[in-house]
Amino acid sequence: MLDAAAMRIIGGSLKGRAIKAPEGRNTRPTSDRARESLFNVLAHAEWAPGLEGVRVIDAFAGSGALGFEAMSRGAAFCLFVETDAGARGCIRDNVEAFQLFGNTRIHRRSATDLGPKPAGLRALFDLVFVDPPYHQGLVPLAVDQLVKGQWLAPDALVVAETGSDEPPLDLPGWTILDDRTYGAARVYFLRKG
């Protein structure tokens, strides 16, 4: 488990700022190395939307590290989806520390039971991070909820993380644009179609 002092924003306007993370083992933050690598893919792949001005969902947010990294690199808005009260408290503390009040929202709901996108969230989302607990088969459930609830822009990109020892991700109707293994994590870059 990473301690809060070890977690930092890797790039962008908030580079070097510490990310407060929940205590205990209920969350598993994406390692700095994996986060840096996946944001390098997002910055340089020809199929990636870029981060400037995008609307982001950080599903199974935990500390919110992926969403905060996207905000630091130019995302316009991030919705943090998290059920754990301690994790939501850390996200709130990070929003305050980074002064991102008008550009973020915390959604106290399970990513596997999102329901329809609330009208108050306005535009659809361009980029979604789906980083659930490993070995529970939650990625397909969360992605299905994003589609059914009409959360996604037509060309939205989903970045999903599973354990590297899990069977390969199979999502009918989705194209795997790339996948990378970083230690215990396997990261998939997906687009509908």
Steps between C-alpha positions, in 0.01 A plus 500: 500500500630842411502758775362845424847657501609267219214601268553812293362660186748408225443767234322821410406804704482308830823302442669398823197566723426223752176303462330408825398133493268303730653295781477122498459244226159595361661686210789405273646813342640464148878516537683815395678303227177361354332842524791671324504235226126508433501882484792482256284274281209746528730789405667334200278230345345607169159368614504679837275804543761710680419634845446871439137586571371141533234388746618208715345236725725335757294188585598303812693820573667408829744787557398660171860486373403427138240777490731752667780410259261564208394835653864598546556431130215717373172309544207739543293295748525177701224297660638277775281189553563339839293319766754490787451790744870519592604514135240771428639701793851478352370606158327801662824591681694474171240712314542766770881482501515526119222766487292307246156578651310602184665238277430184698214311655486193723228244414418271794393203296639165394655502154317171440162667574529851352152536359425773243731803475345785702400799284691726742828351378435659158729375221601137441837364610802459271732292720423245772741326734360167628734373771305256722628249754671216316359149446134596540397538135383859554634665181230357267225590750622860532546547124150360441359756747681786324339398170150428637495824699608703195805649673742476206573726204486308167881475471571464874810315612488258795821417685439182701736337748497134603751274671771383262422140606130528404365359173518748210217753498222411256238770444272433202443816300824660620834522320821461698723772355797405716579315820803519724622307803662689788600256775178371660281722278376456145360816341264491199415795274152442356262671258143401406474334162 
